[in-house]
Amino acid sequence: MHELSITQSVVDAIAEKMGDVPVRRVRLVVGQLSGIVPDAMRFCFELVTDGTPLEGAELEFERPRGSAACRTCGHGFETGEVMPLCPCGSADVAVTGGTELRIREVEVLRTCAPPADAPTTPGCG
């Protein structure tokens, strides 16, 4: 299961940037042709975030479809296939999208920190 090492790398990258700030939500872009199974990654995310500032964070996915371009006829098309064929029948196809893995957004849990001389604000702290 390569999702475990990929998920660990994502969590490490976020923790490196965010430090000890609690994370509420992580949104990833995981292309449909990336070979990554979101449900497996979600399971791994729960394991590797245990005891970290990301523990309990919600994990969301954007799943862009794959795209390809035929080298034979020049036609560009969308595909969900890892080894696509052009509608013209050619297998000489370049995959041009849908293989990405990117951290799109990290939402942190920000606590209010009023000035030392200010009265406590309801709902903060």
N, CA, C and O of each residue as an XYZ file, in Angstrom:
500
protein
N       0.848     -1.175      0.000
C       0.000      0.000      0.000
C       0.895      1.240      0.000
O       1.409      1.636      1.046
N       1.077      1.845     -1.160
C       1.919      3.033     -1.264
C       1.243      4.266     -0.673
O       1.908      5.273     -0.430
N      -0.066      4.203     -0.438
C      -0.765      5.341      0.166
C      -0.212      5.700      1.536
O      -0.253      6.866      1.929
N       0.304      4.721      2.269
C       0.842      5.001      3.603
C       2.049      5.947      3.510
O       2.108      6.941      4.233
N       2.996      5.649      2.642
C       4.170      6.515      2.540
C       3.813      7.867      1.926
O       4.384      8.885      2.314
N       2.894      7.894      0.991
C       2.455      9.155      0.396
C       1.762     10.017      1.447
O       2.026     11.215      1.553
N       0.876      9.400      2.220
C       0.156     10.135      3.258
C       1.114     10.645      4.316
O       0.966     11.772      4.789
N       2.084      9.847      4.694
C       3.080     10.286      5.674
C       3.844     11.500      5.145
O       4.114     12.440      5.893
N       4.187     11.480      3.873
C       4.897     12.619      3.270
C       4.039     13.877      3.273
O       4.542     14.968      3.539
N       2.757     13.737      2.981
C       1.839     14.886      3.002
C       1.741     15.453      4.410
O       1.839     16.665      4.603
N       1.549     14.579      5.394
C       1.443     15.017      6.791
C       2.743     15.669      7.246
O       2.710     16.693      7.927
N       3.880     15.098      6.884
C       5.177     15.694      7.240
C       5.326     17.090      6.643
O       5.802     18.006      7.315
N       4.919     17.257      5.381
C       5.038     18.560      4.723
C       4.160     19.604      5.410
O       4.574     20.750      5.586
N       2.960     19.209      5.792
C       2.056     20.135      6.481
C       2.596     20.471      7.864
O       2.614     21.637      8.259
N       3.033     19.461      8.598
C       3.559     19.688      9.950
C       4.795     20.577      9.913
O       4.999     21.396     10.810
N       5.615     20.421      8.887
C       6.815     21.248      8.767
C       6.450     22.723      8.597
O       7.108     23.598      9.159
N       5.416     22.991      7.832
C       4.992     24.377      7.593
C       4.154     24.944      8.740
O       4.265     26.127      9.061
N       3.315     24.106      9.361
C       2.350     24.590     10.349
C       2.843     24.491     11.789
O       2.293     25.134     12.682
N       3.869     23.695     12.010
C       4.376     23.538     13.374
C       3.342     22.883     14.277
O       2.746     21.867     13.918
N       3.131     23.472     15.460
C       2.212     22.893     16.443
C       0.788     23.434     16.339
O      -0.039     23.163     17.210
N       0.493     24.192     15.289
C      -0.850     24.760     15.122
C      -1.821     23.630     14.786
O      -1.589     22.880     13.838
N      -2.905     23.503     15.553
C      -3.883     22.451     15.257
C      -4.524     22.649     13.878
O      -4.916     23.760     13.521
N      -4.622     21.581     13.127
C      -5.199     21.613     11.781
C      -6.612     21.053     11.839
O      -6.859     19.996     12.418
N      -7.528     21.785     11.225
C      -8.942     21.390     11.205
C      -9.291     20.599      9.950
O     -10.055     19.636     10.009
N      -8.717     21.018      8.794
C      -9.098     20.393      7.526
C      -7.945     20.465      6.547
O      -7.200     21.445      6.507
N      -7.810     19.398      5.748
C      -6.808     19.337      4.681
C      -7.548     18.973      3.404
O      -8.308     18.006      3.362
N      -7.311     19.768      2.357
C      -7.904     19.469      1.048
C      -6.771     19.145      0.086
O      -5.847     19.937     -0.100
N      -6.861     17.969     -0.519
C      -5.855     17.509     -1.476
C      -6.449     17.423     -2.869
O      -7.636     17.143     -3.035
N      -5.623     17.664     -3.857
C      -5.978     17.410     -5.249
C      -5.286     16.104     -5.618
O      -4.058     16.020     -5.624
N      -6.084     15.090     -5.925
C      -5.557     13.768     -6.266
C      -6.201     13.352     -7.584
O      -7.365     12.953     -7.621
N      -5.440     13.450     -8.651
C      -5.961     13.120     -9.972
C      -6.439     11.680    -10.066
O      -5.909     10.784     -9.409
N      -7.452     11.481    -10.900
C      -8.030     10.148    -11.065
C      -7.060      9.149    -11.682
O      -7.261      7.939    -11.573
N      -6.026      9.639    -12.321
C      -5.031      8.741    -12.929
C      -3.755      8.656    -12.101
O      -2.745      8.134    -12.573
N      -3.789      9.164    -10.873
C      -2.594      9.195    -10.024
C      -2.222      7.826     -9.454
O      -1.086      7.618     -9.028
N      -3.166      6.904     -9.446
C      -2.910      5.595     -8.845
C      -3.125      5.590     -7.340
O      -2.852      4.588     -6.679
N      -3.611      6.700     -6.789
C      -3.856      6.815     -5.352
C      -5.338      6.577     -5.084
O      -6.198      7.166     -5.740
N      -5.628      5.720     -4.124
C      -7.002      5.400     -3.748
C      -7.376      6.271     -2.549
O      -6.828      6.091     -1.462
N      -8.305      7.215     -2.737
C      -8.659      8.131     -1.649
C      -9.084      7.440     -0.350
O      -8.697      7.887      0.730
N      -9.869      6.364     -0.428
C     -10.294      5.679      0.799
C      -9.101      5.086      1.552
O      -9.070      5.105      2.782
N      -8.130      4.565      0.820
C      -6.929      4.028      1.461
C      -6.123      5.164      2.083
O      -5.575      5.020      3.176
N      -6.054      6.288      1.384
C      -5.327      7.437      1.917
C      -6.024      7.992      3.161
O      -5.356      8.404      4.110
N      -7.341      8.005      3.165
C      -8.102      8.465      4.334
C      -7.802      7.583      5.551
O      -7.617      8.087      6.659
N      -7.755      6.266      5.336
C      -7.435      5.326      6.410
C      -6.028      5.596      6.939
O      -5.814      5.646      8.151
N      -5.073      5.771      6.030
C      -3.683      6.041      6.421
C      -3.563      7.378      7.141
O      -2.767      7.513      8.070
N      -4.347      8.365      6.720
C      -4.311      9.688      7.328
C      -4.654      9.597      8.810
O      -4.013     10.242      9.640
N      -5.655      8.804      9.138
C      -6.023      8.622     10.550
C      -4.877      7.985     11.337
O      -4.644      8.345     12.491
N      -4.175      7.061     10.732
C      -3.056      6.393     11.413
C      -1.875      7.327     11.641
O      -1.349      7.403     12.752
N      -1.451      8.041     10.592
C      -0.218      8.825     10.687
C      -0.408     10.172     11.388
O       0.573     10.816     11.761
N      -1.653     10.601     11.569
C      -1.871     11.868     12.277
C      -2.092     11.674     13.763
O      -2.170     12.653     14.505
N      -2.195     10.441     14.213
C      -2.412     10.164     15.638
C      -1.310     10.808     16.473
O      -0.124     10.559     16.254
N      -1.717     11.638     17.430
C      -0.763     12.291     18.313
C      -0.076     13.513     17.712
O       0.867     14.042     18.300
N      -0.537     13.969     16.544
C       0.046     15.150     15.896
C      -0.986     16.280     15.890
O      -2.153     16.047     16.204
N      -0.572     17.496     15.539
C      -1.538     18.599     15.421
C      -2.589     18.371     14.329
O      -3.572     19.109     14.263
N      -2.400     17.371     13.482
C      -3.380     17.052     12.444
C      -4.397     16.006     12.897
O      -5.326     15.691     12.154
N      -4.237     15.474     14.087
C      -5.158     14.451     14.582
C      -6.579     15.001     14.600
O      -6.829     16.088     15.120
N      -7.501     14.240     14.028
C      -8.902     14.638     13.986
C      -9.251     15.565     12.845
O     -10.417     15.924     12.680
N      -8.260     15.968     12.043
C      -8.526     16.861     10.909
C      -9.355     16.127      9.852
O      -9.232     14.917      9.663
N     -10.188     16.890      9.183
C     -10.998     16.355      8.095
C     -10.131     16.311      6.837
O      -9.389     17.253      6.560
N     -10.222     15.234      6.088
C      -9.457     15.086      4.855
C     -10.428     15.092      3.685
O     -11.327     14.255      3.611
N     -10.243     16.043      2.767
C     -11.107     16.168      1.597
C     -10.278     16.006      0.331
O      -9.080     16.287      0.303
N     -10.956     15.542     -0.715
C     -10.281     15.311     -1.989
C     -10.984     16.031     -3.129
O     -12.212     16.044     -3.208
N     -10.202     16.621     -4.001
C     -10.671     17.037     -5.321
C     -10.098     15.997     -6.270
O      -8.920     15.652     -6.169
N     -10.913     15.493     -7.191
C     -10.498     14.400     -8.070
C     -10.593     14.801     -9.539
O     -11.539     14.405    -10.221
N      -9.626     15.583    -10.042
C      -9.700     15.956    -11.454
C      -9.597     14.734    -12.363
O      -8.822     13.808    -12.126
N     -10.404     14.775    -13.400
C     -10.395     13.704    -14.395
C      -9.099     13.732    -15.192
O      -8.409     14.750    -15.255
N      -8.797     12.634    -15.774
C      -7.619     12.564    -16.616
C      -7.855     13.210    -17.967
O      -8.988     13.297    -18.441
N      -6.789     13.653    -18.569
C      -6.869     14.173    -19.935
C      -5.677     13.627    -20.715
O      -4.643     13.263    -20.154
N      -5.867     13.588    -22.033
C      -4.829     13.016    -22.889
C      -4.858     13.699    -24.253
O      -5.833     14.351    -24.625
N      -3.776     13.531    -24.974
C      -3.678     14.047    -26.341
C      -3.113     12.953    -27.238
O      -2.125     12.297    -26.907
N      -3.754     12.780    -28.360
C      -3.324     11.759    -29.321
C      -2.171     12.297    -30.151
O      -2.254     13.386    -30.719
N      -1.101     11.526    -30.216
C       0.049     11.921    -31.027
C      -0.180     11.635    -32.516
O       0.514     12.173    -33.378
N      -1.160     10.783    -32.796
C      -1.441     10.414    -34.187
C      -2.318     11.454    -34.879
O      -1.986     11.936    -35.962
N      -3.454     11.800    -34.238
C      -4.395     12.717    -34.888
C      -4.436     14.105    -34.241
O      -5.045     15.027    -34.783
N      -3.773     14.253    -33.059
C      -3.745     15.552    -32.389
C      -4.963     15.849    -31.536
O      -5.056     16.930    -30.954
N      -5.896     14.919    -31.448
C      -7.133     15.124    -30.686
C      -6.844     15.092    -29.181
O      -6.156     14.192    -28.700
N      -7.376     16.083    -28.431
C      -7.307     16.073    -26.968
C      -8.627     15.576    -26.417
O      -9.686     15.882    -26.966
N      -8.576     14.808    -25.330
C      -9.813     14.245    -24.786
C      -9.657     13.942    -23.302
O      -8.548     13.787    -22.791
N     -10.807     13.862    -22.619
C     -10.825     13.451    -21.210
C     -10.884     11.939    -21.145
O     -11.413     11.273    -22.036
N     -10.319     11.410    -20.051
C     -10.328      9.958    -19.890
C     -10.257      9.591    -18.418
O      -9.707     10.330    -17.602
N     -10.809      8.463    -18.100
C     -10.688      7.892    -16.768
C      -9.790      6.665    -16.786
O      -9.620      5.989    -15.771
N      -9.226      6.391    -17.936
C      -8.401      5.200    -18.127
C      -6.924      5.495    -17.895
O      -6.415      6.524    -18.341
N      -6.242      4.604    -17.205
C      -4.809      4.754    -16.969
C      -4.031      4.578    -18.276
O      -3.014      5.237    -18.489
N      -4.505      3.700    -19.136
C      -3.892      3.490    -20.462
C      -4.956      3.820    -21.512
O      -5.602      2.923    -22.054
N      -5.131      5.106    -21.791
C      -6.220      5.501    -22.689
C      -5.943      5.224    -24.158
O      -4.797      5.151    -24.600
N      -7.021      5.075    -24.887
C      -6.983      4.992    -26.347
C      -7.722      6.202    -26.887
O      -8.743      6.613    -26.337
N      -7.209      6.763    -27.954
C      -7.879      7.880    -28.602
C      -9.144      7.362    -29.292
O      -9.184      6.209    -29.721
N     -10.168      8.197    -29.401
C     -11.349      7.777    -30.157
C     -11.032      7.360    -31.596
O     -11.802      6.619    -32.208
N      -9.886      7.839    -32.147
C      -9.502      7.421    -33.505
C      -8.951      5.992    -33.519
O      -8.747      5.412    -34.586
N      -8.712      5.428    -32.330
C      -8.210      4.060    -32.237
C      -6.731      3.966    -31.917
O      -6.226      2.876    -31.649
N      -6.031      5.084    -31.941
C      -4.588      5.071    -31.697
C      -4.288      4.884    -30.203
O      -4.992      5.393    -29.332
N      -3.217      4.134    -29.952
C      -2.721      3.966    -28.586
C      -1.529      4.882    -28.330
O      -0.965      4.874    -27.236
N      -1.142      5.672    -29.332
C      -0.018      6.610    -29.198
C      -0.553      7.902    -28.558
O      -0.768      8.913    -29.226
N      -0.753      7.820    -27.251
C      -1.444      8.874    -26.507
C      -0.558      9.350    -25.360
O       0.064      8.543    -24.669
N      -0.507     10.665    -25.165
C       0.210     11.257    -24.034
C      -0.803     11.685    -22.986
O      -1.723     12.447    -23.282
N      -0.639     11.200    -21.768
C      -1.491     11.629    -20.664
C      -1.040     13.030    -20.272
O       0.135     13.256    -19.986
N      -1.992     13.978    -20.260
C      -1.653     15.375    -19.996
C      -2.239     15.910    -18.695
O      -1.947     17.045    -18.316
N      -3.040     15.140    -18.016
C      -3.617     15.596    -16.750
C      -4.263     14.458    -15.996
O      -4.551     13.399    -16.554
N      -4.488     14.699    -14.710
C      -5.143     13.691    -13.880
C      -4.179     12.841    -13.083
O      -4.601     11.897    -12.416
N      -2.880     13.156    -13.136
C      -1.900     12.373    -12.383
C      -1.382     13.128    -11.163
O      -0.509     12.637    -10.447
N      -1.919     14.314    -10.932
C      -1.375     15.179     -9.892
C      -1.713     14.732     -8.472
O      -2.701     14.041     -8.226
N      -0.857     15.153     -7.557
C      -1.083     15.049     -6.118
C      -0.565     16.359     -5.546
O       0.625     16.664     -5.628
N      -1.480     17.129     -4.964
C      -1.110     18.463     -4.491
C      -1.912     18.801     -3.238
O      -3.086     18.448     -3.124
N      -1.272     19.481     -2.312
C      -1.984     20.000     -1.147
C      -2.638     21.299     -1.596
O      -1.942     22.262     -1.920
N      -3.953     21.337     -1.620
C      -4.683     22.511     -2.097
C      -4.895     23.528     -0.978
O      -4.759     24.735     -1.180
N      -5.235     23.006      0.221
C      -5.610     23.921      1.301
C      -5.430     23.244      2.648
O      -5.680     22.048      2.793
N      -4.996     24.016      3.624
C      -4.900     23.550      5.009
C      -5.625     24.587      5.862
O      -5.252     25.760      5.888
N      -6.650     24.142      6.547
C      -7.402     25.029      7.437
C      -6.980     24.736      8.868
O      -7.033     23.594      9.325
N      -6.564     25.776      9.563
C      -6.088     25.604     10.934
C      -7.156     26.043     11.918
O      -8.073     26.791     11.580
N      -7.014     25.560     13.140
C      -7.879     25.955     14.236
C      -7.187     27.104     14.927
O      -6.193     26.915     15.628
N      -7.706     28.274     14.732
C      -7.074     29.465     15.288
C      -7.788     29.832     16.586
O      -9.007     30.002     16.611
N      -7.027     29.949     17.639
C      -7.601     30.369     18.909
C      -7.401     31.868     19.062
O      -6.404     32.426     18.604
N      -8.352     32.503     19.703
C      -8.265     33.944     19.923
C      -7.247     34.215     21.028
O      -7.188     33.492     22.023
N      -6.472     35.232     20.846
C      -5.471     35.624     21.841
C      -5.620     37.118     22.088
O      -4.937     37.918     21.448
N      -6.515     37.512     23.020
C      -6.706     38.936     23.281
C      -5.476     39.521     23.966
O      -4.704     38.791     24.588
N      -5.294     40.824     23.856
C      -4.184     41.462     24.561
C      -4.263     41.159     26.053
O      -5.347     40.938     26.592
N      -3.119     41.150     26.712
C      -3.044     40.793     28.131
C      -3.916     41.676     29.003
O      -4.422     41.217     30.026
N      -4.106     42.947     28.620
C      -4.893     43.863     29.448
C      -6.375     43.919     29.059
O      -7.141     44.668     29.665
N      -6.785     43.136     28.054
C      -8.176     43.145     27.614
C      -8.998     42.126     28.391
O      -8.480     41.083     28.790
N     -10.291     42.425     28.609
C     -11.145     41.430     29.274
C     -11.325     40.212     28.364
O     -11.181     40.320     27.147
N     -11.632     39.083     28.939
C     -11.819     37.855     28.184
C     -13.013     38.010     27.253
O     -14.080     38.462     27.670
N     -12.829     37.629     25.979
C     -13.897     37.694     24.998
C     -14.634     36.362     24.998
O     -14.000     35.311     24.905
N     -15.992     36.383     25.104
C     -16.739     35.125     25.068
C     -16.441     34.339     23.792
O     -16.402     34.911     22.703
N     -16.234     33.051     23.926
C     -15.993     32.184     22.785
C     -14.537     32.105     22.353
O     -14.208     31.363     21.428
N     -13.666     32.854     23.005
C     -12.242     32.820     22.636
C     -11.430     32.284     23.806
O     -11.850     32.333     24.962
N     -10.259     31.775     23.467
C      -9.311     31.382     24.505
C      -9.325     29.985     24.881
O      -8.556     29.571     25.749
